[in-house]
Structures are given as structure tokens and as C-alpha cells.
Amino acid sequence: MKSLLLISFLCSYWLLNGCKEKMSDEEVAQIGITQCQQQPQFIPGTGLDPGRAAFSTSEKRTEGLVLVQFPKDNADTAGRKVWQDPSWKQFGYMGPITTDDNGNVYTAPIPVINVLDNKSDKQNIIYKVDSKTGTMKALANLPGAVKQTTENPFGLLGLYFDCHGLKLYASSVAGSERTITNGVIYALDPTDGKITDKLTGTDALGLCVGGITGQKRLYFGSSRTSDIFSVELTKAGKFTGEVKKEFTLDMLGPRGDDKARRIRFDKNGELMIYGVEFNYNLTAPSEKQETVYRFRYDEEEKKWIFVQ
């Protein structure tokens, strides 16, 4: 009986303290740097060279997800080839892409130029391409906007698979208006699409999980400003603690007001921010110019330093 009471007390204590599991310093430091993503198993059957193939959602005049084989070099004019499964183009234009440790690919719709091919009630659906078959199906239909607004035609803007916690993170701005922030960052189980946690009141673009600072944190770029924020995560990938501003892209680069479309760590632990102009308006993919910003974490000063 005493053992049962002790177990009950410990369980209650862990619940009250966020059930934080211990992580070693070495384990945390490799989060975001050690990658687990695998190529889908169906690629060899497409006839494309797996070593030169990558997924794209920004091909001109092409809806949906596309698999592109890139040329070997500038002289290889016939080396660029494109392949697309019929199921990849039935849901309109797509935006963010991420891949998991089994080669499954995740993507989400995003309107381009107009909303004719991307209906507002479908903007918060995450689609999954099966690694073995290559077939795309809906994984999760996340809560959408309570009311539609002409100020914001977007829903899901960011996707990221965390190799450490094996969670899929998705950022949605559905229902946000010019002066109202209704965005949510979701943590999901990639196997069934079930929501495991969420961070509300945040309009975010690019997402990335890393541990270079000594804490496992989700980094995300604001879709409203040029600021980069982060929030601590538990080992299992749940949100804990307060949102923290890390640094800003304001006044950097050729435009001076870029937003972080994509965030990734390189093998040296430096944070690469892929910045674009974003003002909640619709533009063609070819019109989006991207600039890469590189930041390094200074352990002594405990802050991020702009490198390049």
C-alpha cells in the first residue's frame, strides 16, 4: 500500500512539474544538428537519379508537390527532369515541405496569386506522402479560422519534423487579421496526425528544433515582424516555459525587413535563416527572392551573433 501511495505521489509531482525527462548535455547539443531524414523508398521507381532528386513546391505553372532531378553541372542542359504522382496535384498549390526518419514527406497547401485553387476551408490540412507508395493523403485537418477574412488568405505556413522527439510541428495563421494574432503552433504525432500539444497566440513562418544553447528549443520566425523567437521543449517535444525573442533580421540584407521562411542548423551548429519578403499578400513562387542569414551562438555572452 505504501508503495502505491509513493508511486501516486511521484506521478503527481512529475505531472505538476511538466514531466520533464532528463537529457544529457551531449544529447541536447546534437538536437537539430544530427539529421535523421531519409529519402522516400519510391524514388528509384520514378526513373530519376535519387542522388540528384529533391522535392519542390515552387515549379512554374505546376500545382502541388513535384520531384525534381537537378542537372549534374551547368553543361548538363538535359539533366533536369520533373516527376509528379497524380495524387500530388489534386489539392492545389503546396508550400512547406518536411521529411521524416522513414522517408515520408509532409506538405501543406498555400495559395499562390489567387485562392481559386486553394479553398479557405482546406488551408489547414497537412498532407502526407507515403514513403513506399508515393501516394499523397490527408494526415491531419487542423482547426481552421472561426471566420474568414480578406486580410489573410493563409493557413499553414511552416512544417518541421524533429528527429529527436519524433514530432511534427506545424504553424498556422488561420483566422489572424491585421491587428489580431490568432496563430497556433501545433505539435503532432506524425503517424496518425493527432495533436499532442499546441502554442497559441503566435503567428509563425519557419520552424526548427535545436539544442545548441543547452536547452531543447523550438525556433520560429514571426510572420508579422523580422524577429526570431524560441520556446523550450520537453524531451518528448511538448512546449514548456515562456516564448523568448532571440534576435531579429530587421535592417539586414537587401530588403531590410525579411521574414524567416525557413530555419535550419548546419553541421557546425550555426543557425541559417532563409529570409523572404512576406506581407500576407499573394505572389508567384518565382517572384520570391530569398536571402540566407547565418547566426552563431556565443556561449559566453549567451546570445546569437550575426555572422553573415
C-alpha positions, 0 to 999 in steps of 0.5 A, spaced: 500 500 500 505 504 501 508 503 495 502 505 491 501 511 495 509 513 493 508 511 486 501 516 486 505 521 489 511 521 484 506 521 478 503 527 481 509 531 482 512 529 475 505 531 472 505 538 476 512 539 474 511 538 466 514 531 466 520 533 464 525 527 462 532 528 463 537 529 457 544 529 457 548 535 455 551 531 449 544 529 447 541 536 447 547 539 443 546 534 437 538 536 437 537 539 430 544 538 428 544 530 427 539 529 421 535 523 421 531 524 414 531 519 409 529 519 402 522 516 400 523 508 398 519 510 391 524 514 388 528 509 384 521 507 381 520 514 378 526 513 373 530 519 376 537 519 379 535 519 387 542 522 388 540 528 384 532 528 386 529 533 391 522 535 392 519 542 390 513 546 391 515 552 387 515 549 379 512 554 374 505 553 372 505 546 376 500 545 382 502 541 388 508 537 390 513 535 384 520 531 384 525 534 381 532 531 378 537 537 378 542 537 372 549 534 374 553 541 372 551 547 368 553 543 361 548 538 363 542 542 359 538 535 359 539 533 366 533 536 369 527 532 369 520 533 373 516 527 376 509 528 379 504 522 382 497 524 380 495 524 387 500 530 388 496 535 384 489 534 386 489 539 392 492 545 389 498 549 390 503 546 396 508 550 400 512 547 406 515 541 405 518 536 411 521 529 411 521 524 416 526 518 419 522 513 414 522 517 408 515 520 408 514 527 406 509 532 409 506 538 405 501 543 406 497 547 401 498 555 400 495 559 395 499 562 390 496 569 386 489 567 387 485 562 392 481 559 386 485 553 387 486 553 394 479 553 398 479 557 405 476 551 408 482 546 406 488 551 408 489 547 414 490 540 412 497 537 412 498 532 407 502 526 407 506 522 402 507 515 403 514 513 403 513 506 399 507 508 395 508 515 393 501 516 394 499 523 397 493 523 403 490 527 408 494 526 415 491 531 419 485 537 418 487 542 423 482 547 426 481 552 421 479 560 422 472 561 426 471 566 420 474 568 414 477 574 412 480 578 406 486 580 410 489 573 410 488 568 405 493 563 409 493 557 413 499 553 414 505 556 413 511 552 416 512 544 417 518 541 421 519 534 423 524 533 429 528 527 429 529 527 436 522 527 439 519 524 433 514 530 432 511 534 427 510 541 428 506 545 424 504 553 424 498 556 422 495 563 421 488 561 420 483 566 422 489 572 424 487 579 421 491 585 421 491 587 428 489 580 431 494 574 432 490 568 432 496 563 430 497 556 433 503 552 433 501 545 433 505 539 435 503 532 432 504 525 432 506 524 425 503 517 424 496 518 425 496 526 425 493 527 432 495 533 436 499 532 442 500 539 444 499 546 441 502 554 442 497 559 441 497 566 440 503 566 435 503 567 428 509 563 425 513 562 418 519 557 419 520 552 424 526 548 427 528 544 433 535 545 436 539 544 442 545 548 441 544 553 447 543 547 452 536 547 452 531 543 447 528 549 443 523 550 438 525 556 433 520 560 429 520 566 425 514 571 426 510 572 420 508 579 422 515 582 424 523 580 422 524 577 429 526 570 431 523 567 437 524 560 441 520 556 446 523 550 450 521 543 449 520 537 453 524 531 451 518 528 448 517 535 444 511 538 448 512 546 449 514 548 456 516 555 459 515 562 456 516 564 448 523 568 448 525 573 442 532 571 440 534 576 435 531 579 429 533 580 421 530 587 421 535 592 417 539 586 414 540 584 407 537 587 401 530 588 403 531 590 410 525 587 413 525 579 411 521 574 414 524 567 416 521 562 411 525 557 413 530 555 419 535 550 419 542 548 423 548 546 419 553 541 421 557 546 425 551 548 429 550 555 426 543 557 425 541 559 417 535 563 416 532 563 409 529 570 409 523 572 404 519 578 403 512 576 406 506 581 407 500 576 407 499 578 400 499 573 394 505 572 389 508 567 384 513 562 387 518 565 382 517 572 384 520 570 391 527 572 392 530 569 398 536 571 402 540 566 407 542 569 414 547 565 418 547 566 426 552 563 431 551 562 438 556 565 443 556 561 449 559 566 453 555 572 452 549 567 451 546 570 445 546 569 437 551 573 433 550 575 426 555 572 422 553 573 415 
